[in-house]
Amino acid sequence: MSAGKIIGYIVAAILIFFGVLFVWSAFGLNFQPTNLCIGIGTIGVGLVVIFFTNRVVGAKAGSGQNITLKVDLPANVNLDTLKCKSCGGVLKPENIQMVAGAPVVTCPYCQTTYQITEEPKW
């Protein structure tokens, strides 16, 4: 969590805490509508601070992230050329994409799309 998010959440918690205290004090021995208005306004400002902390600071922190997928292969791996199941065309690594955690290949020759499955070794 970034420092901006932490500061935003702390400020929002303080605002909401004091807003609740003002609302609570409005319903004391005699009703005080000014305290009720101040409390509701302070709670509203606290919620707006939470919204903007999630929206603006979270978007800045999350932009530009790179995700690297490392594949651990067993010791005895023979690298063969990957060929399309439909037309037999040679596929390149650029034709393989990860979709929902599964490798999916799109053939550049016949435009067939299918999921790559690993055959059993036995």
N, C-alpha and C positions, 0 to 999 in steps of 0.2 A: 504494500500500500504506500502511495507516495505521501510526501510531507503535506502537500496541498489538500489531499483528501482528509488526512488526520486533523489538520487545522479546521477545515470546513465542518467536519463532524463535531469537533469540540465546541465550536462557536454555535452550531445548531443546537447541541444538547443544552448549553447554557441558556440560550434564548427560550427554548421550549420549557426548561425547568422554571425560569422566572415567569414565563407566561402562565404556567399552571399555578404558580404561587399567587399571581395577580387575580386569576379567575377564582381561586379558592378564597382569597381575601374579600372578593366582591360579595360573597354570600355569608358574611359574618353576622354580627348583631343587627346591623342595618344595611340594607342593600346599597351598594355603591356602583352605579353603572359605569363610571369612568374607569374603575379598576377592571371591570369586565371587558370593556373595549380595549384597554391597554393589554390585558392578558391575551385576548383573542388575536389581536394584532401581532403581539410578540410570538405567539405560537405559529401564526401564519408566516411570519418572516423566517422563523426557524425551519419550517417545512420547505420554504423556497430556497433557503441556503442548502438544505439536503439535496433538493432537486438539482440545483446548479452544480453542486459538488459532484454528484453522480454523472451529470450530463457533460459538463464542460471539462472538469479536471480529469474525469475518467476517460473521456475521448482523447485528450492530449496524451495521457499516460499510455493508452492502448495503441496509439497509432505508430506505425513503423515496426511492429513486431514481426520477427521472422521465426517461423516454426521449422525446425529441422527434424526429420524422421530418420533415425538410425536403425538399420536392419542388421541383426546379428545372424549370420549364416553358419550352418554347421561346418565342420572341418572339411569334409569331402564334398565339395560343390564343384560340379562341372558347368561352366558357363557356355550354354549353347545359344545359337541365334533363336530369337523368338519369332515365330511365324504366325500369321493370321489363320484362325481356324476355318474361315470361309474361303479366302482366295489364295492363301499360302504366301502372301507378300511378306517381306522381311520388315519387322517392326523395330523401331528405335526407342530408346528411353523417353524421348519427348512425347511419344504416343501414349504413355502410361500416366494416369492421374489417380490420386487417392480420392475416392468418393465415399463418404461415410465410413472411413476406416478400412475400405477394401480397395485393392488395386483394380482399376478398370482401364482397359485398353480400347483405343479407337483406331481402326485401320485407316491409314491415309489413302489407300487405294480403293477399297470397296465401301468405306464409311461404316463398317460394322462395329458395334460397340458391345463388349461383353466383359464380364468379370474374370480375372485371372485366378485360377484355382490351382493348388499344389496337388500333384498326383501322389498317392502313397508310395513310399520307398520300397515296399516289399513286393 
